[in-house]
């Protein structure tokens, strides 16, 4: 029997999720060969719950049992609009998307879709976990190299690995906290 628990922690950033004791998530062979990934513009007009948490990824399909969204500041776009990066990590080992989100109404839409997708995917699934952490107002934003267009960025493999490692660490911390029974 797998034990499930939910928590909300405040550690300078908001971390929330449901944690489960059990086996490590499966891995996908496809991402181990990536050297980097392009950012994608968040489009509130086409965004759905599956934009954050689809049911599966990869070929053959792997069921997504946990999703982490890690956010941090990004440089303003070419028109001076403030924006942030949202790394979407599936099963703590696959960066599914790196959304480039404008602050304001677009950011509010992003957070609403993210929270709805978390609720939809974890409802009735004791073994599924969700996590949101970070600060969209990182100041100054991490400098970025150019991407395919002036308003896109290319994220290198070390930063993808950093997102996956931090996802694993935070989900592990949630499991440790929620499953601690008060005994040393």
C-alpha positions in Angstrom: 0.0 0.0 0.0 1.4 3.4 -0.9 1.0 6.3 1.5 -0.1 9.7 0.2 0.0 13.1 1.9 -0.3 16.7 0.8 1.5 19.8 2.1 2.2 23.5 1.5 5.5 24.9 2.7 6.8 28.4 2.7 10.5 28.6 2.3 11.0 32.0 0.7 9.1 30.6 -2.3 5.9 28.7 -2.3 6.2 24.9 -2.6 3.1 22.8 -2.7 2.4 19.3 -3.5 1.2 15.8 -2.7 3.9 13.3 -1.9 3.9 9.5 -2.1 6.2 6.9 -0.7 7.1 4.5 -3.5 9.3 3.6 -6.4 11.4 6.1 -8.3 9.8 7.4 -11.5 10.6 5.9 -14.8 13.0 7.6 -17.1 12.8 8.5 -20.7 15.7 7.7 -23.0 14.9 10.6 -25.3 16.0 13.5 -23.1 19.4 12.1 -22.3 20.5 13.1 -25.8 19.4 16.7 -25.7 22.0 19.4 -25.7 19.5 22.1 -25.0 15.9 23.3 -25.5 14.2 26.4 -26.9 11.8 28.4 -24.8 8.2 28.5 -25.9 5.9 31.5 -25.6 2.9 31.0 -23.3 -0.3 31.7 -25.2 -3.4 32.1 -23.0 -5.6 31.7 -26.0 -4.5 28.1 -26.7 -3.3 27.0 -23.2 -5.0 23.9 -21.6 -4.3 21.7 -18.6 -2.4 19.5 -21.0 0.0 22.4 -21.7 1.3 21.8 -18.2 0.5 18.2 -17.5 -0.4 15.9 -20.3 -1.2 12.3 -19.5 2.0 10.8 -21.1 5.2 11.8 -22.8 7.8 10.0 -25.0 7.7 7.0 -27.3 6.8 4.5 -26.0 4.5 6.6 -23.8 5.4 7.1 -20.2 2.7 8.0 -17.7 3.4 11.3 -16.0 3.0 10.8 -12.2 4.4 14.1 -11.0 4.9 17.5 -12.4 7.1 20.3 -11.1 6.9 23.9 -12.3 10.0 25.9 -11.4 9.9 29.6 -12.1 12.5 32.4 -12.3 12.9 35.8 -13.8 13.8 36.4 -17.4 15.1 39.5 -19.2 12.3 41.7 -20.6 11.2 41.1 -24.2 12.2 43.3 -27.1 9.3 45.7 -26.2 10.5 46.0 -22.6 7.7 43.8 -21.1 8.7 42.0 -18.0 8.6 38.2 -18.2 9.6 35.0 -16.4 10.7 31.4 -17.3 8.6 28.4 -16.2 10.4 25.1 -16.4 7.9 22.2 -16.5 9.6 19.0 -15.3 7.7 15.7 -15.6 8.5 12.7 -13.4 11.5 14.7 -12.0 13.6 13.7 -15.0 12.2 15.2 -18.2 11.9 19.0 -19.0 8.7 19.0 -21.0 8.4 22.7 -21.6 10.2 25.9 -20.8 7.5 28.6 -21.0 8.4 32.2 -21.5 5.5 34.0 -19.7 4.8 37.8 -19.7 4.1 39.1 -16.2 0.6 40.5 -15.6 -2.6 39.0 -17.1 -0.6 36.3 -19.0 1.2 35.3 -15.8 -2.1 35.1 -13.9 -3.5 32.9 -16.7 -0.4 30.7 -16.5 -0.8 30.1 -12.8 -4.5 29.4 -13.1 -3.9 26.8 -15.8 -1.1 25.3 -13.8 -3.2 25.0 -10.6 -6.1 23.6 -12.6 -3.9 21.0 -14.3 -2.5 20.0 -10.9 -6.0 19.6 -9.4 -7.2 17.6 -12.5 -4.3 15.2 -12.6 -3.9 14.5 -8.8 -7.7 14.1 -8.0 -8.3 10.4 -7.3 -4.6 9.5 -7.9 -2.9 9.0 -4.6 0.4 8.4 -6.3 0.5 11.6 -8.3 2.5 14.6 -7.1 2.6 18.3 -8.0 5.1 21.1 -7.1 5.3 24.8 -7.8 8.4 26.8 -6.6 10.4 29.8 -7.4 10.2 33.5 -7.7 9.2 35.3 -10.9 10.9 38.5 -9.7 14.5 37.2 -9.7 16.5 40.4 -9.7 18.5 40.7 -11.7 17.2 38.1 -14.1 19.7 35.4 -15.1 21.4 36.6 -18.3 20.4 34.6 -21.4 22.1 33.9 -24.7 20.2 34.5 -27.9 17.7 32.0 -29.2 16.2 31.4 -32.6 14.4 34.8 -32.4 15.1 38.0 -30.4 12.3 37.1 -27.9 13.3 33.4 -27.5 16.1 31.7 -25.6 18.1 28.5 -25.9 18.5 26.8 -22.6 21.6 24.6 -22.4 21.8 21.1 -21.0 23.4 22.1 -17.6 20.4 24.3 -16.8 17.9 21.5 -17.9 19.8 19.2 -15.5 19.7 21.8 -12.7 15.9 22.0 -13.1 15.6 18.2 -12.9 17.9 17.9 -9.9 16.0 20.7 -8.0 12.7 19.0 -8.9 14.0 15.7 -7.4 15.3 17.4 -4.3 12.1 19.4 -3.6 9.8 16.4 -4.1 12.1 14.4 -1.8 11.9 17.2 0.8 8.1 17.1 0.6 8.0 13.3 1.0 10.4 13.6 3.9 8.3 16.3 5.6 4.9 14.8 5.0 5.9 11.3 6.0 7.8 12.3 9.2 6.0 10.9 12.2 7.7 13.0 14.9 10.2 10.3 15.9 14.0 10.7 15.5 
